[in-house]
Every structure is written in C-alpha cells, then in structure tokens.
C-alpha cells in the first residue's frame, strides 16, 4: 500500500494500521500493569530476602501505586509540552531502568526507592496509551479498541502471579523485575516506528507547569502513602503523628482541589468532572481499583501463607482468570454496541461479587482445583466491568480533554488500589488476632477436646523428639493450628467484605446516564 492510499484508509493514525498502533502502545501498558501484579506472589520471598515482615513487603505494592498516581495527573501537561510520543518513550525508558534497580536492590529501602522511580515512570503509560487508542479508531469502533485495551489491563494482573511465581521459584524474585528489560526495549522499538503525534499535540500551546498544584499533589499522596503503610504499626489514630499526617493529607487535598478548579492552567482540569458520566465513572473506577487490587494482593498470599503453596503453584492456581478474560473481552467488545452498557457493567460487578462470596467459603481442606470455576469467572466478570465503564465515562469527553480525563481516572484507580491493599492488610492482621482470641477463649486447660488432641500429639511427638519435649511440643503444634485457623477466618472476612463492595458497585452502575443512540459525537471527537 502506497503512502497516499494508507493515509486515505487510516487518516486518524497518519497511514499506520490502527492495530499496529494498538500493539505498540499496549505492550508498555501491559508491562506496567503486569509489574503491579507480578510482585504480589513474590512478597513473602522479598520479605524473607530483605529481612522484612509481610506487612512491610506490601509497601512494594503501595509505594508503586502511589508514586504511579502522582505522575498520572501531570502526564497530560508533559505530553503536550514535549510531545506525546517523546514523553511515552521517556517513560518506557525510565520504567525499564528502574526495573533493573528493583531487581538488584540489596535492602528494603533501596527497592522502595526504586519502586517509587518505577511508579513515576509507569504512571503515564496507561493514560497515554488509552488516549492514543481512543484517537486511533473511529468512534463507531471504539468499543473494539477499548476491548483490546481492557484485555491487556485485565489479563496482566491475571498472568502476573503465574509468571512471577514461576520466575521466583525457578530463579529468584529479582527476575520478576528483570523480565521488564527486554519487554521495555521491544516497546521502544515499536513506539518509535508506529506511533505519531496528532496535529493538535504538535501545535499545542502549553502554559507554565503548575508547580503549586504538583507540590500539593505530592504532599497529600505522600501523606496518604505514609499513613497507609505505617498506620497499622502504630495503631492508626492512636499515634499522634498519624493524626498530624491525616491533617496534612486533608489540607493538601482540599488545597489541591481548590487550586486545580480555580487556576486556569492547573495541573489537572477538574472541570471535566462536570460531565455526569465521567464523574460517575471516577467514583466507580476508584472502587474498582479497591476490588481488583485486594484480590490481586491477598489471594496468592492466602494460598502461600495459609495453605503452604509455593509461589509458582499459587500463581498457577489464580492463573485461570486469564481464560475468563480471553473469553470475556472479545465478547464484551461485540456486545458493547448492542446492549446498554449499564447492564453489562452491573452484570460484571455482580459476577465479581458472587465469585468473591465463593472465595469467602474456603477452608483448610480445599485443593488446587476447588476454586477453578470462580477464579475463571472472576476474569470473565472483570472484562465486563472495565470496557463498558471506559466506554461510558469517556463517551462525551472531547479529544482535547481526553488526556486530563484519562490521567485523572487512572490516578483514582491506583489510589483506590493502594487504599484497598492497605485496608486488606490491616484487616488480615486485626481480624486474625480477634479470631485467635475468640478461639483461645474456648480452649482453656480444662477443655476435654484440647486435652485429648494434646495427648495424641504428645504421643506422636514422643517418638520424634523425646518424651521430655513431647508435651510442650504438642501445645506448640496445636497453637500453630489455631493460628492457621485464625488466619483462614481473617481471609474469609476480607473476601466477604470485597463481595459487599462489588454488590454496591453493581447498584451504583445505574448512576450512569444512558447515552443517546446514534447521537453525533461531541465536537472535537473523531
């Protein structure tokens, strides 16, 4: 195909087949989202290698998400100032280099610093990719483009634990980060070849950078991360410094909102929130982030910490969600233009909620295939959440506002995910302690069942460690079983609370305003 014919056939992408553009921008996006999930299954290994607790190891996830969220609102300004393609390439390079330092980190402090750098580099990848995809297809084909985007976003957290588990067990947890290096190099090559900036980006007149808005954003997100990461250790509001950190968070957040709303060249154009569907989508996308990242973080931990699975086995167990995503994403792309997206979105949340309820029925006797169907259906349900939500919330946003809108939406999803992980971690610790106290109250020294089980365990241990150590050893064995049962009950609580949150989202999906059929696209949209 000669250049003139290509330009005529694909005018929106300057003669490049839009599916080539899709592959080019989805590769770094897939890598970025994959990295968010790939570390989840390796957390116990990271903690052990770097002399940290499991709760401290979760900072590897939350520090990345919060740093990611900081750069998201600023991504639109950087894209307009330096060119979207050039900024995208820069972000891929930073993310790839930071991945190397994550893998080579000798201590928890170093890996957290590297994860912050990695999050900053990866922060702009999703909104830039989403903006490019939305502008590369005619409006009547945007459901298919969002289906492709949604497949990457949903599939990456699914494959992450499996790939991360295999790399961790076969080589080391460090290779869960090293794997990004060849992918990043390939992404740079493809983006350089197939992605081009549209005229309105090339000719954009950009005002000065909003230093005040960016500073306020760093303050409130930084305070949020500190409170989320350290609050559990110091009993939350029981510590004076936590209360002051929350005050700083609230003041900086209010100041940031006021500044961005009133400043003509604010870091984020919050006026896009005047659009009802976008406003509703922002609310739901934050809750979606909580639901997704809670399951991403705690389901592999459940299999490893409670049932004693290896990292690879735990990754394989949660991996079937990918099958559901493969099936669901093309299907929702086909149905998106034929069925009210609110119905699809509500059905997706309902399916996710039912699966979370099934997770809440687990016990210590389940096998690797017990949750195969609900885990698979989770991936299927999430594909019915992401695509309709993205389509509805962006349907009436003009192209010139697309960068600000996608940056804000992705920031809220990451903030929601960080809050969800911290809430789940806190709940696991506190609910396990509560359940242990409740179980212990029924296991006094005169309890007949306890005496019987202790005697049987002592009889067995007498042949292993000697009669003198058998009695205390039997009590230690029973205490370990009580701890395991308490941890199981804590995971059940978190799964059920996640289900309640998803049920609420299914109802809230009807807050979207139904778009008019066959309505003309807004001015400035293709």
VEXPA-201049 format. One record per residue (C-alpha): residue number from 1; residue in one letter; x, y, z; chain. Coordinates in steps of 0.1 Angstrom, whole numbers, plus 2048, in hexadecimal, padded with zeros to 3 digits. Layout:
NUM  A  X  Y  Z  A
...
***
This chain:
1  X  800  800  800  A
2  X  80F  821  7F5  A
3  X  810  83E  80F  A
4  X  7F3  851  7FF  A
5  X  7DC  833  7FF  A
6  X  7E7  82B  823  A
7  X  7E0  84F  82E  A
8  X  7BD  84D  81E  A
9  X  7B5  82C  82E  A
10  X  7C2  834  850  A
11  X  7C0  85A  854  A
12  X  7BF  85A  87A  A
13  X  7E0  849  87D  A
14  X  7F2  85A  860  A
15  X  7F2  83B  84A  A
16  X  7FB  821  865  A
17  X  7E4  804  86A  A
18  X  7D3  80C  88C  A
19  X  7D8  7E8  897  A
20  X  7FE  7ED  894  A
21  X  7FA  80C  8AA  A
22  X  7E5  7F7  8C2  A
23  X  801  7DD  8C5  A
24  X  81C  7F8  8C9  A
25  X  80A  80B  8E6  A
26  X  7FC  7EC  8F7  A
27  X  81E  7DC  8FC  A
28  X  82B  7F6  915  A
29  X  808  7F9  925  A
30  X  807  7D3  929  A
31  X  82A  7D4  937  A
32  X  821  7EF  950  A
33  X  801  7DE  95D  A
34  X  812  7BC  95D  A
35  X  82D  7CA  973  A
36  X  813  7D6  98C  A
37  X  807  7B2  990  A
38  X  826  79E  989  A
39  X  835  7A9  9AA  A
40  X  817  79E  9BF  A
41  X  81F  779  9BD  A
42  X  843  780  9C6  A
43  X  83C  795  9E5  A
44  X  845  779  9FE  A
45  X  866  773  9EC  A
46  X  86E  798  9EA  A
47  X  867  79B  A10  A
48  X  87D  77E  A18  A
49  X  899  789  A02  A
50  X  89A  7AD  A0E  A
51  X  893  7A5  A33  A
52  X  870  7B5  A33  A
53  X  84E  7AA  A3F  A
54  X  832  7A1  A27  A
55  X  820  7C2  A30  A
56  X  83F  7D6  A28  A
57  X  843  7C2  A08  A
58  X  821  7CF  9FD  A
59  X  831  7F2  9FB  A
60  X  841  7E5  9DB  A
61  X  81D  7E6  9CC  A
62  X  810  805  9DD  A
63  X  82E  81B  9D7  A
64  X  82D  812  9B2  A
65  X  808  81A  9B0  A
66  X  80A  83C  9C2  A
67  X  829  847  9AE  A
68  X  816  83C  98F  A
69  X  7F9  851  999  A
70  X  80E  870  99F  A
71  X  81A  872  97B  A
72  X  7F8  869  96B  A
73  X  7E8  88B  96D  A
74  X  808  89C  961  A
75  X  80B  885  943  A
76  X  7F4  89A  92D  A
77  X  80A  8B9  932  A
78  X  82A  8A7  92A  A
79  X  81A  896  90B  A
80  X  810  8B8  8FE  A
81  X  831  8C9  907  A
82  X  849  8B0  8FA  A
83  X  833  89C  8E2  A
84  X  81F  87D  8EA  A
85  X  835  865  8D8  A
86  X  856  873  8E6  A
87  X  847  873  90A  A
88  X  83B  850  905  A
89  X  85D  844  8FA  A
90  X  86D  856  918  A
91  X  855  845  930  A
92  X  85C  823  922  A
93  X  882  828  926  A
94  X  87E  834  94A  A
95  X  868  817  952  A
96  X  880  7FE  943  A
97  X  89F  80C  954  A
98  X  88C  80D  976  A
99  X  883  7E9  971  A
100  X  8A8  7E0  971  A
101  X  8AE  7F2  992  A
102  X  890  7E1  9A1  A
103  X  89E  7BF  998  A
104  X  8C1  7C9  9A5  A
105  X  8B5  7D8  9C6  A
106  X  8C9  7CD  9E4  A
107  X  8B1  7DA  9FE  A
108  X  88D  7E3  A04  A
109  X  895  809  A03  A
110  X  8A6  805  9E1  A
111  X  88A  7F1  9D1  A
112  X  870  80A  9DE  A
113  X  883  827  9CF  A
114  X  886  814  9AE  A
115  X  861  80C  9AF  A
116  X  859  831  9B3  A
117  X  86E  839  995  A
118  X  85E  81C  982  A
119  X  83C  828  98B  A
120  X  844  84B  980  A
121  X  850  83E  95E  A
122  X  832  827  95A  A
123  X  818  840  966  A
124  X  813  850  944  A
125  X  813  830  930  A
126  X  7EE  827  934  A
127  X  7DF  84A  92D  A
128  X  7F6  84F  910  A
129  X  7EE  82D  901  A
130  X  7C8  832  907  A
131  X  7C8  854  8F7  A
132  X  7DB  847  8D9  A
133  X  7C4  82A  8D5  A
134  X  7A4  83F  8D8  A
135  X  7B1  856  8BD  A
136  X  7BD  83B  8A6  A
137  X  79B  82C  89F  A
138  X  77B  83C  891  A
139  X  761  841  8AC  A
140  X  74B  824  89F  A
141  X  769  80C  8A5  A
142  X  773  819  8C7  A
143  X  763  7FB  8D9  A
144  X  77B  7E4  8C7  A
145  X  799  7FA  8D0  A
146  X  78E  7FB  8F4  A
147  X  789  7D5  8F4  A
148  X  7AD  7D2  8E9  A
149  X  7B9  7EA  903  A
150  X  7A3  7D9  91D  A
151  X  7B1  7B7  914  A
152  X  7D4  7C4  91C  A
153  X  7CA  7D5  93C  A
154  X  7B6  7B7  949  A
155  X  7CD  79C  93C  A
156  X  7ED  7AB  94A  A
157  X  7E3  7A8  96F  A
158  X  7D8  784  967  A
159  X  7F8  778  957  A
160  X  80E  78C  96F  A
161  X  80B  774  98D  A
162  X  811  755  976  A
163  X  82F  764  965  A
164  X  83C  773  985  A
165  X  838  752  998  A
166  X  84B  73F  97D  A
167  X  867  758  97C  A
168  X  86A  759  9A2  A
169  X  86A  733  9A6  A
170  X  880  72C  988  A
171  X  899  748  98B  A
172  X  893  764  9A5  A
173  X  87A  77F  9AD  A
174  X  892  797  99D  A
175  X  88A  789  97B  A
176  X  866  794  980  A
177  X  874  7B7  97A  A
178  X  890  7AE  961  A
179  X  875  7A0  949  A
180  X  86B  7C4  941  A
181  X  88C  7CD  931  A
182  X  888  7BA  90F  A
183  X  863  7C4  90E  A
184  X  86C  7E8  913  A
185  X  886  7E7  8F7  A
186  X  86C  7D8  8DF  A
187  X  853  7F2  8E9  A
188  X  86B  80E  8E1  A
189  X  871  800  8BE  A
190  X  84C  7FC  8B6  A
191  X  842  81E  8C3  A
192  X  85E  82F  8B0  A
193  X  852  81E  890  A
194  X  82C  820  891  A
195  X  820  83B  8A9  A
196  X  81C  85F  89D  A
197  X  810  87F  8AE  A
198  X  7EF  88E  8A1  A
199  X  7EF  8B2  894  A
200  X  7DF  8C1  8B3  A
201  X  7FB  8B2  8C9  A
202  X  816  8BF  8B1  A
203  X  807  8E2  8B0  A
204  X  7FC  8E4  8D4  A
205  X  804  903  8E8  A
206  X  80D  8F9  90B  A
207  X  80D  910  929  A
208  X  826  90F  945  A
209  X  828  8F0  95B  A
210  X  811  8F2  979  A
211  X  82B  8EF  995  A
212  X  813  8F6  9B1  A
213  X  7FA  8DC  9A5  A
214  X  815  8C2  9A1  A
215  X  823  8CA  9C3  A
216  X  801  8C7  9D4  A
217  X  7FC  8A6  9C1  A
218  X  81D  898  9CE  A
219  X  815  8A3  9F2  A
220  X  7F3  893  9F4  A
221  X  7FC  873  9E1  A
222  X  81C  870  9F5  A
223  X  809  874  A16  A
224  X  7F0  85B  A0A  A
225  X  80B  841  A03  A
226  X  81C  847  A25  A
227  X  7FB  843  A37  A
228  X  7F2  824  A23  A
229  X  814  813  A27  A
230  X  81C  81C  A4B  A
231  X  7FA  822  A5B  A
232  X  7F4  7FD  A65  A
233  X  816  7FB  A77  A
234  X  80D  819  A8E  A
235  X  7E8  812  A93  A
236  X  7DC  82B  A7A  A
237  X  7CC  849  A8B  A
238  X  7DA  83E  AAC  A
239  X  7FB  84D  AA1  A
240  X  7FF  873  AA1  A
241  X  814  873  A81  A
242  X  7F8  860  A6E  A
243  X  7DF  87B  A78  A
244  X  7F6  897  A6C  A
245  X  7FD  884  A4C  A
246  X  7D8  881  A46  A
247  X  7D4  8A7  A4C  A
248  X  7EF  8AD  A33  A
249  X  7DE  896  A1A  A
250  X  7BC  8A6  A1E  A
251  X  7C9  8CA  A1C  A
252  X  7DF  8C2  9FE  A
253  X  7C3  8B0  9EC  A
254  X  7AA  8CC  9F1  A
255  X  7C5  8E5  9E6  A
256  X  7CD  8D1  9C7  A
257  X  7A8  8CE  9BD  A
258  X  7A2  8F3  9C2  A
259  X  7C2  8FC  9B0  A
260  X  7BB  8E6  992  A
261  X  797  8F1  990  A
262  X  79F  917  990  A
263  X  7C0  918  97F  A
264  X  7BD  91D  959  A
265  X  7DC  907  953  A
266  X  7D8  8EF  970  A
267  X  7EA  8CE  971  A
268  X  7C9  8BC  96B  A
269  X  7AB  8CB  95A  A
270  X  791  8C0  974  A
271  X  775  8D0  960  A
272  X  773  8AF  94D  A
273  X  761  8A3  96D  A
274  X  743  8B9  962  A
275  X  73B  89D  94A  A
276  X  723  885  95D  A
277  X  72F  865  94D  A
278  X  753  86D  952  A
279  X  74D  877  976  A
280  X  73A  856  97C  A
281  X  756  843  96B  A
282  X  770  853  981  A
283  X  75D  848  9A0  A
284  X  759  824  993  A
285  X  77C  821  986  A
286  X  78A  829  9A9  A
287  X  775  80D  9B8  A
288  X  77E  7F6  99B  A
289  X  7A3  7FC  9A4  A
290  X  79C  7F1  9C7  A
291  X  78A  7D1  9BC  A
292  X  7A5  7C7  9A3  A
293  X  7C3  7CE  9B7  A
294  X  7B5  7BE  9D7  A
295  X  7B1  79E  9C4  A
296  X  7D2  7A2  9B2  A
297  X  7E5  7A7  9D3  A
298  X  7D4  78E  9EB  A
299  X  7C9  770  9D6  A
300  X  7ED  765  9CF  A
301  X  7F7  76C  9F3  A
302  X  7DA  756  9FF  A
303  X  7E7  739  9EB  A
304  X  80B  73E  9F7  A
305  X  806  749  A1B  A
306  X  7E8  734  A25  A
307  X  7EB  716  A0F  A
308  X  811  715  A0A  A
309  X  812  716  9E4  A
310  X  831  720  9D2  A
311  X  832  741  9BE  A
312  X  82E  72F  99D  A
313  X  812  718  9A9  A
314  X  7FF  736  9B7  A
315  X  804  748  996  A
316  X  7F7  72B  983  A
317  X  7D8  728  999  A
318  X  7CE  74C  993  A
319  X  7D9  74C  96F  A
320  X  7B8  73E  960  A
321  X  7AA  761  962  A
322  X  7BC  767  942  A
323  X  7A6  74E  930  A
324  X  787  761  93B  A
325  X  797  782  930  A
326  X  79F  774  90D  A
327  X  77B  768  909  A
328  X  76B  787  918  A
329  X  77E  7A4  908  A
330  X  775  79C  8E3  A
331  X  751  794  8EE  A
332  X  74C  7B5  8FF  A
333  X  75C  7C7  8E2  A
334  X  741  7B7  8CC  A
335  X  725  7BD  8E4  A
336  X  72F  7E1  8ED  A
337  X  71E  7F1  8CF  A
338  X  6FF  7DB  8D2  A
339  X  6F6  7DB  8F7  A
340  X  6F2  7F6  911  A
341  X  715  7F9  920  A
342  X  706  7FE  942  A
343  X  6F8  7DB  941  A
344  X  719  7CD  937  A
345  X  72B  7E1  952  A
346  X  712  7D6  96D  A
347  X  714  7B2  962  A
348  X  73A  7B3  964  A
349  X  73A  7C0  987  A
350  X  71F  7A7  992  A
351  X  734  78B  983  A
352  X  753  797  996  A
353  X  73F  79A  9B6  A
354  X  732  777  9B4  A
355  X  755  769  9AD  A
356  X  762  77D  9CC  A
357  X  746  76D  9E1  A
358  X  751  74B  9D5  A
359  X  775  753  9DF  A
360  X  766  75B  A01  A
361  X  75C  736  A05  A
362  X  77F  728  A05  A
363  X  78D  712  A20  A
364  X  7AE  6FF  A27  A
365  X  7A4  6E1  A12  A
366  X  7A1  6F1  9F0  A
367  X  7B7  6E5  9D3  A
368  X  7C7  6F7  9B6  A
369  X  7A8  6F2  9A0  A
370  X  78D  6FA  9BA  A
371  X  78A  71E  9B0  A
372  X  791  718  98B  A
373  X  76F  723  97E  A
374  X  76B  743  994  A
375  X  78E  74E  98D  A
376  X  788  74A  967  A
377  X  766  75C  96A  A
378  X  778  778  97C  A
379  X  78C  780  95D  A
380  X  76D  77D  948  A
381  X  75A  795  95E  A
382  X  776  7AF  960  A
383  X  776  7B1  93A  A
384  X  751  7BB  93C  A
385  X  75A  7D6  955  A
386  X  777  7E8  945  A
387  X  76C  7EC  921  A
388  X  749  7FA  927  A
389  X  756  811  942  A
390  X  771  81F  92C  A
391  X  759  823  90F  A
392  X  73E  835  923  A
393  X  754  84C  937  A
394  X  768  858  918  A
395  X  74B  859  8FF  A
396  X  744  87E  903  A
397  X  767  88A  90A  A
398  X  777  89E  8EE  A
399  X  799  895  8E1  A
400  X  7A9  8B4  8EE  A
401  X  79E  8A9  911  A
402  X  7A6  884  90D  A
403  X  7C9  886  91C  A
404  X  7BD  897  93B  A
405  X  79F  87F  93F  A
406  X  7B3  85F  93A  A
407  X  7CE  86B  952  A
408  X  7B5  874  96D  A
409  X  7A2  853  969  A
410  X  7C2  83E  96A  A
411  X  7CF  851  988  A
412  X  7AE  84A  99B  A
413  X  7B0  825  993  A
414  X  7D4  823  9A0  A
415  X  7CB  836  9C0  A
416  X  7AD  81F  9C5  A
417  X  7C4  801  9C0  A
418  X  7DE  80E  9D9  A
419  X  7C2  815  9F3  A
420  X  7B3  7F2  9EC  A
421  X  7D4  7E0  9F1  A
422  X  7DB  7F2  A12  A
423  X  7B8  7ED  A1E  A
424  X  7BA  7C8  A16  A
425  X  7DC  7C4  A27  A
426  X  7D0  7D6  A46  A
427  X  7B0  7C1  A47  A
428  X  7C4  7A0  A43  A
429  X  7DA  7A9  A61  A
430  X  7BF  7B6  A78  A
431  X  7A4  79C  A6F  A
432  X  7BD  780  A73  A
433  X  7C6  78D  A96  A
434  X  7A1  790  A9E  A
435  X  798  76D  A92  A
436  X  7B6  75F  AA5  A
437  X  7AA  76F  AC5  A
438  X  787  760  ABF  A
439  X  794  73E  AB8  A
440  X  7AC  73F  AD6  A
441  X  78F  748  AED  A
442  X  780  726  AE6  A
443  X  7A1  713  AEA  A
444  X  7A8  715  B0F  A
445  X  7BE  6FC  B22  A
446  X  79F  6E8  B2D  A
447  X  791  6E5  B0A  A
448  X  78C  6C0  B04  A
449  X  791  6C2  ADE  A
450  X  7B1  6D6  AE3  A
451  X  7BE  6BC  AFC  A
452  X  7B6  6A0  AE4  A
453  X  7C7  6B0  AC6  A
454  X  7E5  6BA  ADB  A
455  X  7E9  697  AE8  A
456  X  7E7  688  AC5  A
457  X  801  6A2  AB8  A
458  X  818  69B  AD6  A
459  X  816  676  ACF  A
460  X  821  67B  AAB  A
461  X  83C  694  AB4  A
462  X  84A  67E  ACF  A
463  X  858  667  AB4  A
464  X  866  685  AA1  A
465  X  875  69D  ABA  A
466  X  874  689  ADB  A
467  X  85C  687  AF8  A
468  X  86A  6A6  B0A  A
469  X  862  6BD  AED  A
470  X  842  6AC  AE1  A
471  X  829  6BF  AF8  A
472  X  835  6E2  AF0  A
473  X  83A  6D8  ACC  A
474  X  816  6CC  AC9  A
475  X  809  6EE  AD7  A
476  X  81F  700  ABE  A
477  X  811  6EB  AA2  A
478  X  7ED  6F2  AAD  A
479  X  7F5  717  AB0  A
480  X  802  717  A8C  A
481  X  7E1  707  A81  A
482  X  7CE  721  A93  A
483  X  7E2  73D  A82  A
484  X  7DC  72D  A60  A
485  X  7B6  72B  A67  A
486  X  7B6  74F  A73  A
487  X  7C7  75A  A53  A
488  X  7AF  747  A3E  A
489  X  791  758  A4F  A
490  X  7A1  77A  A49  A
491  X  7A5  773  A24  A
492  X  781  768  A23  A
493  X  776  789  A33  A
494  X  78A  79D  A19  A
495  X  77B  789  9FC  A
496  X  758  78F  A08  A
497  X  75D  7B4  A0D  A
498  X  76B  7B7  9EA  A
499  X  74B  7A6  9DE  A
500  X  736  7C0  9F0  A
501  X  74A  7DB  9DF  A
502  X  745  7CC  9BD  A
503  X  71F  7C8  9C3  A
504  X  71E  7EE  9CB  A
505  X  731  7F5  9AB  A
506  X  717  7E0  997  A
507  X  6FB  7F7  9A4  A
508  X  710  817  99F  A
509  X  715  80E  97B  A
510  X  6F2  81B  974  A
511  X  6FD  83E  97D  A
512  X  70B  841  95A  A
513  X  6F5  854  942  A
514  X  6EB  840  925  A
515  X  6FA  84F  905  A
516  X  6E3  857  8E9  A
517  X  6E4  83E  8CD  A
518  X  6F3  849  8AC  A
519  X  6FB  86B  8BC  A
520  X  715  87F  8AA  A
521  X  737  87F  8BA  A
522  X  741  89D  8CF  A
523  X  754  8B9  8BD  A
524  X  779  8B0  8BB  A
525  X  774  88B  8BB  A
526  X  77A  874  89D  A
***
